[in-house]
Amino acid sequence: MIEILDPTDERAVRNKDNLVAFYEQAINQKQPIEAANKLVDDDYIQHNPLLPDGAAGLGAAFAALTQERENARVVIHRIIASGDWVWAHVNFLNLYTDDPDDLGVAGVDIWKMNADGIALEHWDVLQPIADAVSPVNGHGMF
């Protein structure tokens, strides 16, 4: 994982660490309710129209996903943090299928954190990953 942040920016370091912990616990460890209760604000605003607002809503949505998709996981490729903002370039695997050959979805998540390092707001851009033989330009997603 590539990390871009000022190591003297204590808020950025803490916020980056909290987001990495959230992804790991919520998706990879399949404990989304616990992760959301710990790292997402009750008044959290979700800008993805397919996901609910609030810590309870986000935890429940990821709980349903991780129960349906045993192989669901996330790989963080790049993370950038500055103050209360964290951007993560990620690969979500097995969100839509449990196929072991699933290439997943490339995503950029944008998180706004509060003064305590808890997620307040989230935006994302998602794109299915093209098969390795089909990209016109030969470049990978990550």
FIKEDREN-741392 format. One record per residue: residue number from 1; residue in one letter; x, y negated, z negated of N, C-alpha, C in turn. Coordinates in nm, 3 decimals. Example, Ala and Ser with C-alpha at 12.3 -4.5 7.8 and 13.67 -1.06 7.14 Angstrom:
<rs>
R|n|res|nc1|nc2|nc3|cac1|cac2|cac3|cc1|cc2|cc3
R|1|A|1.319|0.569|-0.780|1.230|0.450|-0.780|1.320|0.330|-0.780
R|2|S|1.285|0.225|-0.708|1.367|0.106|-0.714|1.290|-0.003|-0.787
</rs>
This chain:
<rs>
R|n|res|nc1|nc2|nc3|cac1|cac2|cac3|cc1|cc2|cc3
R|1|M|0.085|0.117|0.000|0.000|0.000|0.000|0.089|-0.124|0.000
R|2|I|0.056|-0.216|0.087|0.127|-0.344|0.092|0.051|-0.442|0.003
R|3|E|0.123|-0.508|-0.088|0.064|-0.606|-0.178|0.124|-0.743|-0.147
R|4|I|0.037|-0.840|-0.130|0.082|-0.976|-0.106|0.020|-1.065|-0.213
R|5|L|0.103|-1.114|-0.302|0.059|-1.203|-0.407|0.180|-1.264|-0.474
R|6|D|0.158|-1.375|-0.541|0.262|-1.440|-0.618|0.267|-1.369|-0.754
R|7|P|0.377|-1.300|-0.786|0.382|-1.226|-0.913|0.374|-1.315|-1.036
R|8|T|0.392|-1.448|-1.019|0.378|-1.539|-1.132|0.233|-1.587|-1.149
R|9|D|0.147|-1.554|-1.053|0.005|-1.589|-1.061|-0.065|-1.478|-1.141
R|10|E|-0.069|-1.497|-1.273|-0.121|-1.392|-1.361|-0.264|-1.353|-1.328
R|11|R|-0.347|-1.448|-1.289|-0.486|-1.416|-1.252|-0.489|-1.328|-1.130
R|12|A|-0.408|-1.362|-1.029|-0.405|-1.283|-0.906|-0.358|-1.140|-0.934
R|13|V|-0.255|-1.126|-1.015|-0.204|-0.993|-1.048|-0.311|-0.912|-1.121
R|14|R|-0.373|-0.972|-1.222|-0.478|-0.903|-1.297|-0.595|-0.867|-1.206
R|15|N|-0.638|-0.960|-1.121|-0.753|-0.935|-1.033|-0.722|-0.825|-0.933
R|16|K|-0.602|-0.825|-0.878|-0.561|-0.718|-0.786|-0.562|-0.584|-0.859
R|17|D|-0.505|-0.580|-0.978|-0.503|-0.456|-1.055|-0.644|-0.408|-1.087
R|18|N|-0.733|-0.500|-1.121|-0.872|-0.463|-1.152|-0.943|-0.406|-1.029
R|19|L|-0.920|-0.466|-0.912|-0.985|-0.415|-0.792|-0.931|-0.279|-0.752
R|20|V|-0.801|-0.260|-0.763|-0.744|-0.128|-0.735|-0.804|-0.025|-0.831
R|21|A|-0.816|-0.061|-0.958|-0.875|0.030|-1.057|-1.022|0.059|-1.024
R|22|F|-1.095|-0.044|-0.977|-1.235|-0.023|-0.941|-1.249|0.076|-0.826
R|23|Y|-1.174|0.056|-0.718|-1.180|0.148|-0.605|-1.147|0.291|-0.650
R|24|E|-1.041|0.303|-0.728|-0.996|0.436|-0.772|-1.102|0.505|-0.856
R|25|Q|-1.154|0.435|-0.957|-1.251|0.499|-1.046|-1.386|0.518|-0.977
R|26|A|-1.435|0.416|-0.907|-1.570|0.422|-0.850|-1.580|0.525|-0.738
R|27|I|-1.480|0.530|-0.651|-1.492|0.615|-0.533|-1.406|0.741|-0.545
R|28|N|-1.277|0.722|-0.570|-1.188|0.839|-0.569|-1.209|0.931|-0.688
R|29|Q|-1.239|0.873|-0.805|-1.264|0.956|-0.924|-1.413|0.987|-0.943
R|30|K|-1.497|0.933|-0.855|-1.642|0.959|-0.857|-1.707|0.918|-0.990
R|31|Q|-1.666|0.801|-1.041|-1.723|0.746|-1.165|-1.771|0.602|-1.139
R|32|P|-1.863|0.583|-1.044|-1.899|0.447|-1.004|-1.976|0.369|-1.110
R|33|I|-2.058|0.435|-1.187|-2.134|0.362|-1.289|-2.040|0.308|-1.396
R|34|E|-1.946|0.391|-1.440|-1.848|0.348|-1.540|-1.762|0.234|-1.485
R|35|A|-1.718|0.247|-1.359|-1.635|0.143|-1.298|-1.712|0.012|-1.285
R|36|A|-1.836|0.019|-1.240|-1.916|-0.103|-1.225|-1.944|-0.167|-1.360
R|37|N|-1.973|-0.087|-1.462|-1.998|-0.143|-1.595|-1.876|-0.215|-1.650
R|38|K|-1.759|-0.168|-1.614|-1.635|-0.225|-1.665|-1.584|-0.343|-1.581
R|39|L|-1.605|-0.338|-1.448|-1.534|-0.431|-1.360|-1.624|-0.515|-1.268
R|40|V|-1.756|-0.506|-1.286|-1.850|-0.583|-1.204|-1.945|-0.659|-1.296
R|41|D|-1.965|-0.787|-1.267|-2.052|-0.872|-1.347|-2.198|-0.832|-1.330
R|42|D|-2.276|-0.846|-1.435|-2.420|-0.815|-1.426|-2.489|-0.899|-1.320
R|43|D|-2.441|-1.022|-1.299|-2.500|-1.113|-1.201|-2.426|-1.113|-1.068
R|44|Y|-2.352|-1.007|-1.042|-2.274|-0.989|-0.919|-2.361|-1.012|-0.796
R|45|I|-2.308|-1.087|-0.699|-2.378|-1.116|-0.574|-2.313|-1.035|-0.462
R|46|Q|-2.395|-0.957|-0.393|-2.349|-0.869|-0.286|-2.395|-0.927|-0.152
R|47|H|-2.300|-0.953|-0.062|-2.335|-1.009|0.069|-2.353|-0.903|0.177
R|48|N|-2.321|-0.778|0.148|-2.351|-0.669|0.241|-2.501|-0.639|0.225
R|49|P|-2.581|-0.655|0.330|-2.726|-0.638|0.315|-2.770|-0.495|0.286
R|50|L|-2.679|-0.399|0.293|-2.713|-0.259|0.266|-2.688|-0.219|0.122
R|51|L|-2.634|-0.310|0.042|-2.602|-0.280|-0.098|-2.672|-0.379|-0.190
R|52|P|-2.707|-0.337|-0.312|-2.780|-0.424|-0.404|-2.687|-0.517|-0.483
R|53|D|-2.747|-0.621|-0.540|-2.678|-0.711|-0.632|-2.663|-0.643|-0.768
R|54|G|-2.580|-0.702|-0.853|-2.566|-0.660|-0.992|-2.480|-0.537|-1.012
R|55|A|-2.418|-0.529|-1.129|-2.333|-0.415|-1.163|-2.413|-0.285|-1.161
R|56|A|-2.533|-0.287|-1.217|-2.615|-0.164|-1.221|-2.652|-0.120|-1.080
R|57|G|-2.688|-0.214|-0.995|-2.724|-0.179|-0.857|-2.608|-0.123|-0.779
R|58|L|-2.491|-0.186|-0.792|-2.373|-0.137|-0.720|-2.331|-0.001|-0.772
R|59|G|-2.331|0.016|-0.903|-2.295|0.146|-0.962|-2.389|0.255|-0.915
R|60|A|-2.519|0.228|-0.912|-2.616|0.328|-0.868|-2.599|0.361|-0.720
R|61|A|-2.571|0.260|-0.638|-2.553|0.284|-0.494|-2.431|0.374|-0.470
R|62|F|-2.321|0.345|-0.537|-2.201|0.427|-0.521|-2.218|0.565|-0.586
R|63|A|-2.299|0.574|-0.691|-2.326|0.704|-0.753|-2.399|0.794|-0.653
R|64|A|-2.499|0.738|-0.584|-2.571|0.816|-0.483|-2.478|0.859|-0.372
R|65|L|-2.392|0.767|-0.328|-2.298|0.797|-0.220|-2.201|0.908|-0.261
R|66|T|-2.140|0.895|-0.378|-2.039|0.993|-0.418|-2.102|1.129|-0.453
R|67|Q|-2.229|1.131|-0.491|-2.297|1.259|-0.513|-2.329|1.328|-0.381
R|68|E|-2.366|1.248|-0.280|-2.398|1.304|-0.149|-2.274|1.342|-0.069
R|69|R|-2.165|1.273|-0.092|-2.043|1.291|-0.014|-1.928|1.332|-0.107
R|70|E|-1.912|1.460|-0.124|-1.809|1.514|-0.213|-1.669|1.467|-0.172
R|71|N|-1.646|1.449|-0.041|-1.514|1.410|0.008|-1.495|1.260|0.021
R|72|A|-1.592|1.180|-0.023|-1.580|1.035|-0.011|-1.458|0.987|-0.088
R|73|R|-1.383|0.898|-0.022|-1.266|0.840|-0.088|-1.229|0.711|-0.015
R|74|V|-1.142|0.636|-0.077|-1.095|0.511|-0.018|-0.943|0.509|-0.027
R|75|V|-0.881|0.459|0.079|-0.737|0.439|0.083|-0.715|0.289|0.105
R|76|I|-0.640|0.227|0.016|-0.608|0.084|0.029|-0.477|0.073|0.106
R|77|H|-0.480|0.001|0.218|-0.359|-0.017|0.298|-0.290|-0.149|0.267
R|78|R|-0.369|-0.255|0.246|-0.313|-0.385|0.216|-0.404|-0.454|0.116
R|79|I|-0.344|-0.530|0.025|-0.424|-0.607|-0.069|-0.355|-0.742|-0.090
R|80|I|-0.434|-0.847|-0.081|-0.384|-0.983|-0.095|-0.465|-1.049|-0.208
R|81|A|-0.396|-1.115|-0.299|-0.465|-1.181|-0.409|-0.409|-1.320|-0.431
R|82|S|-0.499|-1.413|-0.461|-0.462|-1.550|-0.495|-0.567|-1.603|-0.591
R|83|G|-0.526|-1.632|-0.711|-0.620|-1.682|-0.810|-0.737|-1.587|-0.829
R|84|D|-0.858|-1.638|-0.805|-0.980|-1.559|-0.826|-1.023|-1.480|-0.703
R|85|W|-0.941|-1.476|-0.598|-0.978|-1.410|-0.474|-0.890|-1.290|-0.446
R|86|V|-0.953|-1.181|-0.398|-0.879|-1.061|-0.359|-0.936|-1.013|-0.226
R|87|W|-0.846|-0.986|-0.130|-0.883|-0.929|-0.001|-0.818|-0.792|0.009
R|88|A|-0.894|-0.693|0.049|-0.840|-0.558|0.061|-0.870|-0.502|0.199
R|89|H|-0.767|-0.449|0.265|-0.780|-0.380|0.395|-0.781|-0.232|0.362
R|90|V|-0.895|-0.168|0.382|-0.915|-0.032|0.332|-0.966|0.063|0.440
R|91|N|-0.951|0.191|0.411|-1.010|0.297|0.494|-1.104|0.375|0.403
R|92|F|-1.235|0.362|0.431|-1.335|0.441|0.360|-1.354|0.570|0.437
R|93|L|-1.329|0.681|0.374|-1.343|0.812|0.439|-1.465|0.885|0.385
R|94|N|-1.533|0.953|0.474|-1.650|1.035|0.441|-1.764|0.956|0.376
R|95|L|-1.786|0.835|0.425|-1.903|0.760|0.378|-2.031|0.811|0.441
R|96|Y|-2.023|0.859|0.565|-2.142|0.899|0.639|-2.149|1.049|0.664
R|97|T|-2.043|1.120|0.638|-2.038|1.263|0.663|-1.933|1.324|0.571
R|98|D|-1.946|1.451|0.541|-1.843|1.520|0.463|-1.749|1.598|0.553
R|99|D|-1.748|1.569|0.681|-1.660|1.634|0.777|-1.515|1.610|0.737
R|100|P|-1.436|1.714|0.716|-1.296|1.695|0.676|-1.212|1.623|0.781
R|101|D|-1.259|1.618|0.906|-1.188|1.548|1.012|-1.235|1.404|1.031
R|102|D|-1.321|1.357|0.942|-1.374|1.221|0.953|-1.261|1.119|0.949
R|103|L|-1.259|1.028|1.046|-1.157|0.923|1.050|-1.196|0.802|0.964
R|104|G|-1.323|0.796|0.929|-1.369|0.693|0.838|-1.402|0.561|0.902
R|105|V|-1.405|0.462|0.815|-1.442|0.327|0.850|-1.332|0.235|0.799
R|106|A|-1.284|0.146|0.885|-1.189|0.044|0.843|-1.269|-0.071|0.785
R|107|G|-1.220|-0.125|0.676|-1.291|-0.236|0.614|-1.198|-0.342|0.562
R|108|V|-1.250|-0.463|0.559|-1.187|-0.572|0.486|-1.290|-0.618|0.384
R|109|D|-1.255|-0.601|0.259|-1.340|-0.645|0.148|-1.284|-0.776|0.095
R|110|I|-1.373|-0.870|0.070|-1.337|-0.998|0.009|-1.411|-1.007|-0.123
R|111|W|-1.335|-1.024|-0.230|-1.391|-1.026|-0.365|-1.361|-1.160|-0.432
R|112|K|-1.460|-1.216|-0.498|-1.440|-1.331|-0.586|-1.454|-1.281|-0.728
R|113|M|-1.354|-1.312|-0.810|-1.351|-1.264|-0.947|-1.377|-1.380|-1.043
R|114|N|-1.424|-1.348|-1.164|-1.445|-1.453|-1.262|-1.319|-1.474|-1.346
R|115|A|-1.325|-1.562|-1.443|-1.208|-1.595|-1.525|-1.157|-1.476|-1.605
R|116|D|-1.241|-1.374|-1.624|-1.201|-1.254|-1.699|-1.159|-1.139|-1.608
R|117|G|-1.153|-1.163|-1.477|-1.110|-1.058|-1.385|-1.219|-0.960|-1.347
R|118|I|-1.344|-1.001|-1.360|-1.460|-0.918|-1.328|-1.517|-0.965|-1.193
R|119|A|-1.558|-0.871|-1.109|-1.610|-0.904|-0.976|-1.741|-0.981|-0.987
R|120|L|-1.744|-1.099|-0.923|-1.862|-1.185|-0.921|-1.937|-1.179|-0.788
R|121|E|-1.859|-1.163|-0.679|-1.919|-1.174|-0.547|-1.836|-1.092|-0.448
R|122|H|-1.904|-1.040|-0.343|-1.835|-0.952|-0.247|-1.891|-0.970|-0.107
R|123|W|-1.798|-0.974|-0.010|-1.830|-0.974|0.132|-1.750|-0.861|0.195
R|124|D|-1.796|-0.807|0.306|-1.715|-0.708|0.377|-1.740|-0.712|0.526
R|125|V|-1.642|-0.660|0.599|-1.650|-0.641|0.743|-1.607|-0.497|0.764
R|126|L|-1.692|-0.417|0.830|-1.665|-0.274|0.847|-1.665|-0.238|0.995
R|127|Q|-1.578|-0.144|1.032|-1.567|-0.101|1.171|-1.532|0.047|1.176
R|128|P|-1.609|0.128|1.250|-1.574|0.270|1.263|-1.436|0.283|1.327
R|129|I|-1.361|0.380|1.283|-1.227|0.402|1.337|-1.238|0.485|1.464
R|130|A|-1.176|0.436|1.569|-1.176|0.506|1.697|-1.090|0.631|1.689
R|131|D|-1.128|0.732|1.763|-1.047|0.853|1.774|-0.908|0.814|1.822
R|132|A|-0.808|0.883|1.774|-0.668|0.850|1.805|-0.639|0.848|1.955
R|133|V|-0.715|0.922|2.034|-0.687|0.923|2.178|-0.770|0.820|2.255
R|134|S|-0.864|0.752|2.191|-0.951|0.662|2.265|-0.917|0.513|2.261
R|135|P|-0.828|0.464|2.175|-0.802|0.319|2.180|-0.742|0.277|2.314
R|136|V|-0.796|0.173|2.369|-0.751|0.122|2.498|-0.608|0.068|2.485
R|137|N|-0.577|0.003|2.372|-0.447|-0.061|2.357|-0.344|0.026|2.287
R|138|G|-0.382|0.141|2.233|-0.289|0.231|2.168|-0.251|0.193|2.026
R|139|H|-0.312|0.088|1.971|-0.281|0.046|1.835|-0.376|0.110|1.736
R|140|G|-0.326|0.143|1.620|-0.410|0.199|1.515|-0.479|0.091|1.435
R|141|M|-0.571|0.132|1.351|-0.650|0.039|1.269|-0.572|-0.009|1.147
R|142|F|-0.467|0.064|1.109|-0.396|0.030|0.987|-0.249|0.010|1.013
</rs>
